[in-house]
Amino acid sequence: MKVSKLKAEEMKFQLFLKENDDKRKRALKRAQDERNIRDLKEIELQQLRIEEKDTEAEQKMSRQNLEKGLVYQTYLEKVVVIAPEDFIEIADIIKRYQTLSATNEDLQMLVQTNMDDAESNRLTLSRLSKQLQNEALVKSSEIAELQERLEKAKLQTVIEEGNKADRQDEAKDAIRELGEAQMASFNLYNRCRSTHMADSRPKHETNKVMVALAYIEERFRDLQLIVKEGHEAGVIGKVKIREASLDKQSSSAGKTIKGATSSKGTTNNSSVSASQSGLSMINTGTQPPIH
């Protein structure tokens, strides 16, 4: 019995110890929780103190703003009193201010837009100015080249005009020589015609050089034949006497006829030789034999 009683008391004592241990743990836990709660409360308290300071600062700022606003309030009230027709209440003034502020913002935006457009236009103008300057330089170069070509053309024109004047002078000289040759040919034609037999010579004068030259050639052939026959018959002594004095005249007439025939492109060697050999008989007035 005694052992059982001891065991029962031991068990009770163990249970008591266990309960005390649990109580101790619960007490420690509760104490720890309370410390944690206290720490949290202290943190919250610090935050609340900070918020309190911020709130006090805000209240102070609000009071200052209120004091400043009271000045405007007083001013606006005076405005309402002074200008009752325009502004009946302070709200009307505020609305007017808001309208003007919005208009001012719109105008500032418009000014900024115009400034941006002006800057864009300035850049465009600068670019176009540079482009025009480059084009002007190119055109100036082209103008200089064209002026150089013009100067060369003027110089060439002066040269050509000089050559033209020379050609005109040559043409005038050629025309004058041709006229002289034609006059000489017609004079020679008339002299041949005047010394020819009336029934054999042409009936009328001519104004055609080739006709006159053809007649002169024919007449010189006849005179050449007469001279040949005179040599054979020995009757040309009188002609030989006057040959020396008429050489110069015959040479000049022969050259004139040669120039006339060369200008027309119809040179006839036989007519020239006949003119040189028969001119003396024309000058002496020798009549051809009657056939």
BELFENQUI-V619491 format. One record per residue. N is the residue number from 0. SS is DSSP state (hx for helix, st for strand, lp for the rest). PSI is psi as a letter, one per 30 degrees, with the letter a starting at -180 (* if undefined). NEAR is the number of other ideal C-beta (glycine too) atoms within 8 Angstrom. Layout:
BEGIN
n=N ss=SS psi=PSI near=NEAR
n=N ss=SS psi=PSI near=NEAR
END
This chain:
BEGIN
n=0 ss=lp psi=e near=4
n=1 ss=hx psi=e near=5
n=2 ss=hx psi=e near=6
n=3 ss=hx psi=e near=7
n=4 ss=hx psi=e near=8
n=5 ss=hx psi=e near=8
n=6 ss=hx psi=e near=8
n=7 ss=hx psi=e near=8
n=8 ss=hx psi=e near=8
n=9 ss=hx psi=e near=8
n=10 ss=hx psi=e near=8
n=11 ss=hx psi=e near=8
n=12 ss=hx psi=e near=8
n=13 ss=hx psi=e near=8
n=14 ss=hx psi=e near=8
n=15 ss=hx psi=e near=8
n=16 ss=hx psi=e near=8
n=17 ss=hx psi=e near=8
n=18 ss=hx psi=e near=8
n=19 ss=hx psi=e near=8
n=20 ss=hx psi=e near=8
n=21 ss=hx psi=e near=8
n=22 ss=hx psi=e near=8
n=23 ss=hx psi=e near=8
n=24 ss=hx psi=e near=8
n=25 ss=hx psi=e near=8
n=26 ss=hx psi=e near=8
n=27 ss=hx psi=e near=8
n=28 ss=hx psi=e near=8
n=29 ss=hx psi=e near=8
n=30 ss=hx psi=e near=8
n=31 ss=hx psi=e near=8
n=32 ss=hx psi=e near=8
n=33 ss=hx psi=e near=8
n=34 ss=hx psi=e near=8
n=35 ss=hx psi=e near=8
n=36 ss=hx psi=e near=8
n=37 ss=hx psi=e near=8
n=38 ss=hx psi=e near=8
n=39 ss=hx psi=e near=8
n=40 ss=hx psi=e near=8
n=41 ss=hx psi=e near=8
n=42 ss=hx psi=e near=8
n=43 ss=hx psi=e near=8
n=44 ss=hx psi=e near=8
n=45 ss=hx psi=e near=8
n=46 ss=hx psi=e near=8
n=47 ss=hx psi=e near=8
n=48 ss=hx psi=e near=8
n=49 ss=hx psi=e near=8
n=50 ss=hx psi=e near=8
n=51 ss=hx psi=e near=8
n=52 ss=hx psi=e near=8
n=53 ss=hx psi=e near=8
n=54 ss=hx psi=e near=8
n=55 ss=hx psi=e near=8
n=56 ss=hx psi=e near=8
n=57 ss=hx psi=e near=8
n=58 ss=hx psi=e near=8
n=59 ss=hx psi=e near=8
n=60 ss=hx psi=e near=8
n=61 ss=hx psi=e near=8
n=62 ss=hx psi=e near=8
n=63 ss=hx psi=e near=8
n=64 ss=hx psi=e near=8
n=65 ss=hx psi=e near=8
n=66 ss=hx psi=e near=8
n=67 ss=hx psi=e near=8
n=68 ss=hx psi=f near=8
n=69 ss=hx psi=e near=8
n=70 ss=hx psi=e near=8
n=71 ss=hx psi=e near=8
n=72 ss=hx psi=e near=9
n=73 ss=hx psi=e near=8
n=74 ss=hx psi=e near=8
n=75 ss=hx psi=e near=11
n=76 ss=hx psi=e near=9
n=77 ss=hx psi=e near=8
n=78 ss=hx psi=e near=10
n=79 ss=hx psi=e near=13
n=80 ss=hx psi=e near=6
n=81 ss=hx psi=e near=6
n=82 ss=lp psi=i near=7
n=83 ss=lp psi=f near=8
n=84 ss=lp psi=e near=3
n=85 ss=lp psi=e near=5
n=86 ss=lp psi=j near=11
n=87 ss=lp psi=e near=5
n=88 ss=lp psi=l near=7
n=89 ss=hx psi=e near=10
n=90 ss=hx psi=e near=6
n=91 ss=hx psi=e near=10
n=92 ss=hx psi=e near=12
n=93 ss=hx psi=e near=9
n=94 ss=hx psi=e near=8
n=95 ss=hx psi=e near=9
n=96 ss=hx psi=e near=8
n=97 ss=hx psi=e near=8
n=98 ss=hx psi=e near=8
n=99 ss=hx psi=e near=8
n=100 ss=hx psi=e near=8
n=101 ss=hx psi=e near=8
n=102 ss=hx psi=e near=8
n=103 ss=hx psi=e near=8
n=104 ss=hx psi=e near=8
n=105 ss=hx psi=e near=8
n=106 ss=hx psi=e near=8
n=107 ss=hx psi=e near=8
n=108 ss=hx psi=e near=8
n=109 ss=hx psi=e near=8
n=110 ss=hx psi=e near=8
n=111 ss=hx psi=e near=8
n=112 ss=hx psi=e near=8
n=113 ss=hx psi=e near=8
n=114 ss=hx psi=e near=8
n=115 ss=hx psi=e near=8
n=116 ss=hx psi=e near=8
n=117 ss=hx psi=e near=8
n=118 ss=hx psi=e near=8
n=119 ss=hx psi=e near=8
n=120 ss=hx psi=e near=8
n=121 ss=hx psi=e near=8
n=122 ss=hx psi=e near=8
n=123 ss=hx psi=e near=8
n=124 ss=hx psi=e near=8
n=125 ss=hx psi=e near=8
n=126 ss=hx psi=e near=8
n=127 ss=hx psi=e near=8
n=128 ss=hx psi=e near=8
n=129 ss=hx psi=e near=8
n=130 ss=hx psi=e near=8
n=131 ss=hx psi=e near=8
n=132 ss=hx psi=e near=8
n=133 ss=hx psi=e near=8
n=134 ss=hx psi=e near=8
n=135 ss=hx psi=e near=8
n=136 ss=hx psi=e near=8
n=137 ss=hx psi=e near=8
n=138 ss=hx psi=e near=8
n=139 ss=hx psi=e near=8
n=140 ss=hx psi=e near=8
n=141 ss=hx psi=e near=8
n=142 ss=hx psi=e near=8
n=143 ss=hx psi=e near=8
n=144 ss=hx psi=e near=8
n=145 ss=hx psi=e near=8
n=146 ss=hx psi=e near=8
n=147 ss=hx psi=e near=8
n=148 ss=hx psi=e near=8
n=149 ss=hx psi=e near=8
n=150 ss=hx psi=e near=8
n=151 ss=hx psi=e near=8
n=152 ss=hx psi=e near=8
n=153 ss=hx psi=e near=8
n=154 ss=hx psi=e near=8
n=155 ss=hx psi=e near=8
n=156 ss=hx psi=e near=8
n=157 ss=hx psi=e near=8
n=158 ss=hx psi=e near=8
n=159 ss=hx psi=e near=8
n=160 ss=hx psi=e near=8
n=161 ss=hx psi=e near=8
n=162 ss=hx psi=e near=8
n=163 ss=hx psi=e near=8
n=164 ss=hx psi=e near=8
n=165 ss=hx psi=e near=8
n=166 ss=hx psi=e near=8
n=167 ss=hx psi=e near=8
n=168 ss=hx psi=e near=8
n=169 ss=hx psi=e near=8
n=170 ss=hx psi=e near=8
n=171 ss=hx psi=e near=8
n=172 ss=hx psi=e near=8
n=173 ss=hx psi=e near=9
n=174 ss=hx psi=e near=8
n=175 ss=hx psi=e near=8
n=176 ss=hx psi=e near=10
n=177 ss=hx psi=e near=11
n=178 ss=hx psi=e near=8
n=179 ss=hx psi=e near=10
n=180 ss=hx psi=e near=13
n=181 ss=hx psi=e near=10
n=182 ss=hx psi=e near=8
n=183 ss=hx psi=e near=12
n=184 ss=hx psi=e near=15
n=185 ss=hx psi=e near=11
n=186 ss=hx psi=e near=8
n=187 ss=hx psi=e near=14
n=188 ss=hx psi=e near=14
n=189 ss=hx psi=e near=9
n=190 ss=hx psi=e near=9
n=191 ss=hx psi=e near=14
n=192 ss=hx psi=e near=11
n=193 ss=hx psi=f near=6
n=194 ss=hx psi=f near=9
n=195 ss=lp psi=l near=10
n=196 ss=lp psi=k near=8
n=197 ss=lp psi=e near=5
n=198 ss=lp psi=f near=4
n=199 ss=lp psi=f near=5
n=200 ss=lp psi=l near=9
n=201 ss=lp psi=k near=7
n=202 ss=lp psi=e near=3
n=203 ss=lp psi=l near=4
n=204 ss=lp psi=l near=7
n=205 ss=lp psi=l near=9
n=206 ss=lp psi=g near=4
n=207 ss=lp psi=k near=6
n=208 ss=hx psi=e near=10
n=209 ss=hx psi=e near=8
n=210 ss=hx psi=e near=8
n=211 ss=hx psi=e near=13
n=212 ss=hx psi=e near=16
n=213 ss=hx psi=e near=8
n=214 ss=hx psi=e near=13
n=215 ss=hx psi=e near=15
n=216 ss=hx psi=e near=12
n=217 ss=hx psi=e near=8
n=218 ss=hx psi=e near=11
n=219 ss=hx psi=e near=14
n=220 ss=hx psi=e near=10
n=221 ss=hx psi=e near=10
n=222 ss=hx psi=e near=14
n=223 ss=hx psi=e near=12
n=224 ss=hx psi=e near=8
n=225 ss=hx psi=e near=13
n=226 ss=hx psi=e near=13
n=227 ss=hx psi=e near=8
n=228 ss=hx psi=e near=9
n=229 ss=hx psi=e near=11
n=230 ss=hx psi=e near=8
n=231 ss=hx psi=e near=6
n=232 ss=hx psi=f near=6
n=233 ss=lp psi=h near=7
n=234 ss=lp psi=g near=5
n=235 ss=lp psi=g near=9
n=236 ss=hx psi=e near=7
n=237 ss=hx psi=e near=7
n=238 ss=hx psi=e near=13
n=239 ss=hx psi=e near=7
n=240 ss=hx psi=e near=6
n=241 ss=hx psi=f near=11
n=242 ss=hx psi=e near=9
n=243 ss=hx psi=e near=5
n=244 ss=hx psi=f near=5
n=245 ss=hx psi=g near=11
n=246 ss=hx psi=e near=8
n=247 ss=hx psi=e near=6
n=248 ss=hx psi=e near=9
n=249 ss=hx psi=e near=13
n=250 ss=hx psi=e near=9
n=251 ss=hx psi=e near=8
n=252 ss=hx psi=e near=12
n=253 ss=hx psi=e near=12
n=254 ss=hx psi=e near=8
n=255 ss=hx psi=e near=13
n=256 ss=hx psi=e near=17
n=257 ss=hx psi=e near=10
n=258 ss=hx psi=e near=12
n=259 ss=hx psi=e near=15
n=260 ss=hx psi=e near=13
n=261 ss=hx psi=e near=8
n=262 ss=hx psi=e near=10
n=263 ss=hx psi=f near=8
n=264 ss=lp psi=g near=5
n=265 ss=lp psi=h near=7
n=266 ss=lp psi=k near=8
n=267 ss=lp psi=j near=9
n=268 ss=hx psi=e near=6
n=269 ss=hx psi=e near=8
n=270 ss=hx psi=e near=13
n=271 ss=hx psi=e near=13
n=272 ss=hx psi=e near=9
n=273 ss=hx psi=e near=13
n=274 ss=hx psi=e near=15
n=275 ss=hx psi=e near=10
n=276 ss=hx psi=f near=11
n=277 ss=hx psi=f near=15
n=278 ss=hx psi=e near=13
n=279 ss=hx psi=e near=12
n=280 ss=hx psi=e near=11
n=281 ss=hx psi=e near=12
n=282 ss=hx psi=e near=10
n=283 ss=hx psi=f near=9
n=284 ss=lp psi=g near=6
n=285 ss=lp psi=k near=9
n=286 ss=lp psi=k near=6
n=287 ss=lp psi=l near=9
n=288 ss=lp psi=k near=6
n=289 ss=lp psi=k near=4
n=290 ss=lp psi=* near=2
END
